[in-house]
Amino acid sequence: MTDPTFTGMDELYRDFILDHYRNPRNAGTLEHPDASFEDINPLCGDKIRMDVAVRDGVVTDVKFRGRGCAISQASASLLTEEIKGKTLADIEKIGKDEVLANVGINISAARLKCALLGLKVLKQALALKYEPSEEEKAYPDGQRS
């Protein structure tokens, strides 16, 4: 028997992801960003560029532009909402677990790089250390053998 609560929550998160995909928050570019970086996931072609404005060590504005699957684009949208007003020190602490918790659904190994592309781009834009997750290291091509 299927648990209707789980199905309802699963559906809610799917709708949540699709909403961020169809109506991304902070979409676009900044005219004069303090930091900017663009990267692509070569496995699937997902692409994200992030522009960040920083004043006194605090993110005052952020915009992203990209193309790709719902997971990569929604994850980037959620991340931009999260980082506005945060210090660079706080952003440096954001990792895989926090990003995946924001997405709210189970992510397969094949989709992990999609979900984390926004974080990778953000940290490279801000010249913060991006530490690939153990899953990313174990399955660099996104596929389990």
N, C-alpha and C positions, 0 to 999 in steps of 0.2 A: 504494500500500500504506500502511495506517495504522500509525503508530508505536505499539506497545502500551504503551510507557513513558509517552508523552504522554497516552494515553487513561486509563491507570491513575492518573496524577497529577491529571488533570482530574477524574476520579471522586472521588479522595481529597479534593480541595478542595471539590467539591460537597457531599460528606458533611460536611466540616468546617463549611461555611456553614450547612447544614441543622441540624447539631448546635447551633450557637450560636443559631440562630433558634428551634428547638424547646425548648432548654434555656439560655436567656440567662443569662450570668453577671452578677452584680450587679444583678439585676432588682429593682425596687421603688422606694421613696422613703426619704429620710432624714427623721427627725422634725424635726431642727433644722439644716438645711444652712446652710453659710456662703455658698453661691452656688447659684443655681438658675435655669434658663432652659428654655423650651419653644418649639419651632418646628415648622412644618409645611412639607412640600414641596407647594406648591399644584398642581403638575403631576400628582401621583399620589395625594396625600392621606397620604403617610407622615408620622408624627408622632413626635417624641421629646422627652421631658423629661429633664433630667439634674440631679441634686442632688449637690453636692460639699461635703465637709468638708475644710477646710484648717487646718493648724496650723504655724506658723513657716515659711510659704511652701512647705509640702509637702502634697500630697494624701494625707489619711489614710483617707478613705473616699469612695466614689462609688456612686451607684445611678442606674439609668435606668428609664424606663417609656415604652413606645411601642406603636405599631401600624403595620403596613405590610408591605412586601415583605421577603423573606428577606435581601436585600442590606442594606437600611437597618438592620434589627434586629440582624443578625449583626455588621455593622460597628460599631455602637454597643456591643455586648457585648464585642467584641475590644478596642475603645478603652478601655473601663472597666478591663479587665484590665491594659492597658498603662500606664495613668496612676497607678495606686495606688503610692504611695511616691515618685513623681517630684516634683521641684520645679516651681513655676510657670514658671520660666525654661526648664526642659526641655520642658514642655508647650507653651510658646509656639513652640518650634522644630518641633513636629510639624506636618507638612503633608500635602498630597494624596498624595505619593509613598509616604510611610510608611503611611498608612491603606490605600492600594490594595495595598501589599506585604503588609500584614496579612491582607487579604481573600484574596489569593492567586490570584485569577482575573482574566481580562481583563474590564474593565467598559466597556460601550458608552457613547457620549455620552448616550443617553437614560437610563442608569442611574447616571451619575456623581453627580448630585445626591442620589440615594438613598444611595450609598456614603459621601458626605461630609457628610450631614446630622448625624450624631453629632458630628463634629469641629466643625462650625459651631455647634451648640448648646453644646458644651463651651466653646469659646473665647468665646462670647458670655456664658455663665454666669460665666466667670472674668474677663470684660471684657478679653480678649486680642484682638488684631487678627486677624480672619479674612480671609484673602486668597483670594477666589475663583480657581479655576484658570483657565487660558487657555481650556480647553474649556467651562467654565461661562459665561465671558464671551462666547465665540463662539456658544454655543447656549443662550441663556437659557431657552428653552422646552424644552430637552432633546432637541430634534429637529434632525437635519441636514436642510438644504434639499435 
